[in-house]
Amino acid sequence: MSVLREVTHIDNVRLGDDRASVVILDQTQLPNRTVYVTLRTAEALYQAIFTLQVRGAPAIGICAAYGLAALARQSTAGSRAEFDRVLKAQSDYLVSSRPTAVNLSWAARRMCALLDAHPDWPVDRMQDALEQEARAIHQEDIDMCRAISEHGLSLLREGDGILTHCNAGPLATSRYGTALGPILLGTERGMRFRVFADETRPLLQGARLTAYELQKAGVDVTLICDNMASIVMKNGWINACFVGCDRVAANGDTANKIGTSGVAILAKYYGIPFYVLGPTSTIDGNCPTGADIRIEERDPEEIKTKFYAEPMALPEVTCYNPAFDVTDHSLITAIITEKGICRPPYSETLPTFFRERK
Ligand SMILES: CSC[C@@H](O)[C@@H](O)C(=O)COP(=O)(O)O
């Protein structure tokens, strides 16, 4: 396998060979160690998502889908009614692990809808159907990422400088990724780009994951601290910003990793196009605006101690640690989905890109 293909086809989430477990690549160990973890219980799945061992909006949706298929396979329920009741409770529990990325609840809802669609099927038939549905969700994400990569690549030219924030590459998705997809696909076709990866405080997804993926893929990548985005734009090194998304509201307001909105504000100031890339499963038509998106708040220790040999602040210092922010739709040049490039006014154009929800 070529080095580039090793990156684009990384096995980040899959159903275990026993079909009753989920195997994930533990993203918290990267870039130093490649460790696969087998998850067998609802609690282990919850913890893996909550602690970001598996992360990235599409990847956590796929993990939940495989997780529910695996838990269904283990079921000892004496009746279909009991089987459904337990699985729906497990689904609610998994969805509660992270609130912002819509893909998690979307995938779980799609799995549970299957239960309601076939109340007369026996448990063993339903177990097989759930496994098939999880595999379909994964395959669709592979196809969507590939299509997003093609559409995104049509916006790039040889030699372009691209700034990205957080990680929306193969680890966070399926295969090529969303924000990194056009870069990886273009590289596969012999094009050269220069990518600037924001380190993405406090959890450093940009340093640990994006710079890792791009470096391994042979892309010219430069790691910068988040507060250096302005200077690289001012230097004229950035032609476009490409970022992923965790939830896109009906008016185009977009939740993504904390710091994304600051990048968009800078890009507007410097006249640089700012693109959001994501599958239509990340568009939440039930969410009118960004103000309706619930923002996850995480442990202050992620800021003060997590990656440091010694604490970086006094223990009693108050910290505010929102994991996401919302970029106003007015700052977004286009939203690139598998169905094409969606341009403003989003409240008119996005509805045609909405996924048909099962
Ligand atoms: C294709 S992944 C898009 C987003 O999920 C990504 O940019 C992001 O914000 C991920 O946040 P994380 O908290 O690491 O799961």
The ligand as a MOL file (V3000), in Angstrom:
LIG
                    3D

  0  0  0     0  0            999 V3000
M  V30 BEGIN CTAB
M  V30 COUNTS 15 14 0 0 0
M  V30 BEGIN ATOM
M  V30 1 C -14.9220 15.9250 9.8760 0
M  V30 2 S -14.7640 16.2590 11.4930 0
M  V30 3 C -15.3950 17.8900 11.7130 0
M  V30 4 C -15.4090 18.2530 13.1080 0
M  V30 5 O -15.9140 17.1970 13.8620 0
M  V30 6 C -14.0410 18.6870 13.6120 0
M  V30 7 O -13.6040 19.7980 12.9120 0
M  V30 8 C -14.1680 18.9940 15.0540 0
M  V30 9 O -14.5280 20.0760 15.4550 0
M  V30 10 C -13.9500 17.8390 15.9460 0
M  V30 11 O -14.0270 18.1150 17.2920 0
M  V30 12 P -13.6060 16.9700 18.3190 0
M  V30 13 O -13.9170 17.6180 19.6420 0
M  V30 14 O -12.1570 16.6930 18.1330 0
M  V30 15 O -14.4940 15.7770 18.0400 0
M  V30 END ATOM
M  V30 BEGIN BOND
M  V30 1 1 1 2
M  V30 2 1 2 3
M  V30 3 1 3 4
M  V30 4 1 4 5
M  V30 5 1 4 6
M  V30 6 1 6 7
M  V30 7 1 6 8
M  V30 8 2 8 9
M  V30 9 1 8 10
M  V30 10 1 10 11
M  V30 11 1 11 12
M  V30 12 2 12 13
M  V30 13 1 12 14
M  V30 14 1 12 15
M  V30 END BOND
M  V30 END CTAB
M  END
